[in-house]
Amino acid sequence: MIILISFATFVFTLLGGLFALRLKDKLHLILGFSAGAVIAVAFFDLIPEALELGETFFENGTILAITALGFLSYLVLDRLVFIHAHAHDEGDENGHKAHTHRGILGAGSLCIHSFLDGVAIGLAFQVSTAVGAIVAVAVLTHDFSDGVNTVNLILKNKGEGRHAFRWLIADAVAPVLGAVSTLFFAVPEQGLSIILALFAGFFLYIGASDLIPESHHAHPKFLTTALTIAGAGVLYVAIHFAGV
């Protein structure tokens, strides 16, 4: 199952990049839905599961504090390490002065980011098949946007289309490697509760600070907002029927 889903992450990342190359005008609708889905997974799946797994080891407040730590840690990584460039930076004055190496650095950081997405899937399957499947759905929607961002980073920074495509392939392979790596180690129950809480913080940051602004920028339309709510609703229903 992990191998199949890791292959799906490859496909979704690749589709995101190809979408960015060809159908950019409709991108905000996909990102809007993805934002709702990612946030819903954090609230309706990861946090409750982390609380349940950790109830015999930690106070509820400790688990929630770890979630907040995950959110803030990802913020620091995003701002200081990943140098995450978003699609809406396209109109920034500094964008015209950017150099190719900035695009390479940004695309490389996204590959690391995608590797961690794959690790999240593998560790979620160590909790249960249902949790793994729900997390996989969230990661798939997020990987689509990662493919978009990888292509945009290269193209905005004076890179060529074939250069962007090579980085897109690298970003698509990264979550596969991350998911497969979890087949070689196991995490104890109390460790899984901490990891799920951390990933909940990561997903909240990704949805609220990355996907929502990207979907809304230059397209502040009712339909985009409606799709964000729909994304959250669809994942809530999926989680409910999965019995998580």
N, C-alpha and C positions, 0 to 999 in steps of 0.2 A: 504493500500500500504506500509506504513512504517513497519507494522508488517511482511509482506511478505519479504520485502527487508532485514529487520533485521534477519530473519531466513536464508536468503541467505548468510549474513555475517558469520553466524554460520557455514554453510556448507563450505564456501570458506576457512575459517580459519582452519577448521578440515581437509579439503583436503590438505592444505599447509603442515600441520604437518605430515600427513600420507605420503605425497610425500617425505618429508625430511627423513622419516624413511625408505622408500623403493626405491625411484628412484632419489636419490640425484644427479647423474651424469647429468641429464637433467635440473637441477634446473636453471642454468644460462640463459637458453633460456626463461623460464617463467618470471624470474626477469627482464630480458632485456626488454621484452614487457611491463611489469608492470611499469617500470621506465618511458618509453615514455608516457604511458597513464596518469600517475599521474601528470607529468609535464604539459602535454597538458591541463588537466582540470584546472590547475592553470592559465595558460596563456590565454586559449581560452574561459573559462567559468566563473571562480570565479572572476578574476580581472575585466573583462568587466561588469559583473553583479553588483559587488560592486560599480564600478564607476557610473553605471546607477541609482542604488538605492540611492546612496549618493549625487547625483549631486545637489540636492536642499539644502543639509545640509553641505557639505564639499567641499573644493577645491580638484581637482584631485590629486594634490601633497600630500595632507593629506592622501588620500586613499592609494596611493602608499607607503607612509611612514609607514602606518600601516601594509602593506604587508611586508615591510622590517623588521618591528618590529616582525612580526610573524615568519619570517625566523630566525632571531637572537635569539628570545625567545626559539624557538624549539631547536636551536643549544645548548643553555645553558642547557635546560632540558635534552637533549640527552647526553651531556657530563658530567653533574654534578648530575643529579637526576635519570634519567632513567638507567644510567650506561649501555647503550645499547651495547650489545655484538653482533658482526656480525659474519656471518658464516665463513668469511675468517680468523678470529682470531684463527682458529683451529690449525694452524701451529706455533703459537706464543710460545716461550719458557715458558712464564709465564702461558700458558694454562695448562701445566702439573702440576703446583703447585696450581691451583685454587681449592677452596673448594666448597662443595655442596651448602653452604649458598649463595655463589655468584650467582650460577645458579638460586636459588630460588628468590633472590632479583631482578635479571634481568628479570626472567619470570613474577614476580609480577608487575614490572614496565611496561612490555609489555601489561599486562591486563588492567592497567590504560590507557595506550595509546589506546588500542582497544575500551575501553569505550568512549573515546573522539571521535574516528572515528564514533561510533554510533550516538553520539550527532551531529556531522557534518551532517550526513544524515538527521536526523530529522529537524534540523534548515534549511537545504537547501530546504526541502519540504515546509517549511513555506514561502519561497520565491515564488516557483511555482513547479508544478509537473515536468516540464522539467528540471529545475535546480536540483531538488532532484534526478531525475533519472540519470543525468550525474554524479553528485557527488557520487551517489551510485556505479556506475560502477568503478570509481576511487578507492573508499574505498574497494570494493570487490577485486580488483587486489592487493591492498596494504595488505588487511587482509590475503590473501594467503601467502604473504611473512612473515607476522607476525606469522602465524602458523609455518612456517619453522623455524623462529628465536627462537620461544619459545621452540621447540623440541631441536634445536641445543644447546641452552643455558644450558639446563638440562644435555644433554648427554655429552657435552664438559667438564662439571664441575662435573664429577664422579657420575652423576645421572643415575638411571636405566630407562629402556624403559617404564615400567609401571608408574614410577614417571613422566616422560616426558609426557605421555599420559594424566595424571590427570591435569597437568598444561595446556595442549593443550585444554582440555575441558573448563577449566576456561577462557582461552583466547578467545575461540569461543563464550562463553556466554556473555562476556563483551560488545561487540558492540550491541548485542540485547538489553541489559539493557540500554545502552546509548541512542539508538534510541527510545525506548519506553518511556524513561524519558521525552523526548521533547513533548510528547502528553499532558503533564500536565502544560505546560507554553508556552506563546507566547512572541515574541520579536518584538518591534516596528521597522518600516522600517529603520530608521537611525541606529538602533542597528544592524539590519541584515547586512547592508552595511559594518559596522566595522568587524562583525564576519566573513563575507565572505572574506574580505581582509586579516584577520588574518589567516584563513584556507588556503588561497592562498599561504601565506608565509610558512605555515606548509608543504603543499604539495610540494612546490618547494624544501624545504630542504630534505624531505623524498625521492623525486625522484633523486635529484642531489647528495646528500651526503650519501644516504643509499642504494637505489636500484641499481643505476648505478654502484657504486664500487663493490657491491656484485655480480652483474651479470658479471662484467668484470674480476674480480679477478680470476686468474688461467685459464681463458677462454677468452683471448683477441682475439677473432675471429671476422671475418667480419659478420658472421651470427648473433652474439649477438648484434652488433651495428645496423645491419639492422632491427632486431626485435624491438629495442628501437625506431627507426625512424618509423617503422610500427605502434607501439603502439600509438605514437603521431598522426600519420596520421589517424588511425581508430577513435580515439576520436575526432579529428578535424571534420571529416566527420559526426560523430554521433551528435556532438554539432550543426553543421550547419543544419542538417536535422531536429533536434529537435526544431529549430527556437529560440534558446537561444540568 
